[in-house]
């Protein structure tokens, strides 16, 4: 006999007490999100005023930018503290952070995943180099994002004369999680899920903290019908199971077996790549690829590099990965970032970040919101909004080569591209190359100390990080170096030699052949 209860969603979330630490898992677009449980928690609070004063912890973004995911927890009195890796999917929670209605913290997504594993193991937090020199370093902001956030979540320690960050353990009171199927003993499979993320780590952290583990699944199957290797979370960790026969793979996805890796789909139609400054940047970034490399793509312009690889039929030349634990396949973009069609492998998120943290990535293609004269990059706090880095810090700090991809400025820029040239008709109102970034998500000095190769690619110029500072190395044909680049920057870059011209082929609308 097992202690697993099959309950309604309302009965299951009644187990959540006031002041609980709630562990959540998801990846944007509804990826492995326990939406039915989230809705039930919100419904209970709006009806009864409980549970109150929750602390929510999650590694990646959860929500739809409107009402689902973390938005369900964004009610005054319901949530008092959020420790999140990524925030843009919940504008309501962002507003609560701006208004100091909650204590708002951000830690790297991979760190949160690995920290949950350390909590499960009863170890004294996570000890790692990831985050040194960034805003999660206690010598800067310590991950605090507003005035209400007072707690210390990190500290500096020294081992064998080397500095590390210790992320303090955070016991979990209840985990709200999603699987595919549960058998009569509460064993959980993930066979129809497009990623594993940190589901097991969060479940183990809650169970070993003396908390409750509640799973939402699509269906119940007979005892002994799941093969042992299909079970990813044993019933020994599970307290309650809620069955939602209408469960989907994502907000806008019912079920696609090619996304969960259960089948292989041929003849996937490629989406056309619109000719734009973003495509120019992606084309230039593509030239940094080396056959056989293990690579990662961030959100935004970098995912166009993945599209170029797929369009050119070069997917077999590289080992493509995303931080969700997925290898291979055709990477999705936009709200479906984190999904992949025809993946070749899926591992747990904490294990993926182990691989990243140890230097397993050859090249990472990442976006940037701001960069400064030190080579620092900010993607986590822009225009006063709490954004969060997701897995950005874990990835950027550990890849051997980091290629940052972003437009030179933003806010109304008018560019004309064609015939091998770039013509700037109007500059953007908001500079992105500034003297000092608003928040350090990537530390240039730390990268130099770690001997990383760092390139910054925009549509009008390319820069690299050197011991002497940020150096201008390439300029787009048709662009005036002084008027269109140097006068529009918040700092003077190093210019050791006359900058080379970016390849003219990047600026032809020829279907993308470079």
Secondary structure, 3 states (H helix, E strand, C coil): CCCCEECCHHHHHCCCCCCCEEEECCCCCCCCCCHHHHHHHHHHHHHHCCCCCEEEEECCCCECCCCCEHHHHCCCCCEEEEEECCCCCCHHHHHHHHCCCCEEEECCHHHHHHHHHHHHHCCCCEEECCCCCCCCCCCCCCCECCCCCCCCCEEEEEECCEEEEEECCCCCCEEEEECCEEECCCCEECCCCCCCCCHHHHHHHHHHCCCEEEEEECEEECCCCCCHHHEEECHHHCCEEEECCCCCCECCECCCCCCCCCCCCCCCCCCCCCCCHHHHHHHHHHCCCCCCCEEEECCCCHHHHHHHHHHCCCHHHCEEEECCCEECCEECCHHHCCCEECCCEECCHHHHHHHHHCCCCCEEEEECCEEECCCCEECCEECCEECCCCCHHHHHCCCCEEEEECCCEECCCEEEEECCEEEEEECCCEECEECCCCCCCECHHHHHHCCCEEEEECCCEEEEEECCEEEEEEECCCCCHHHHHHHHCCCCCECCCCCEECCHHHHCCCCCCC
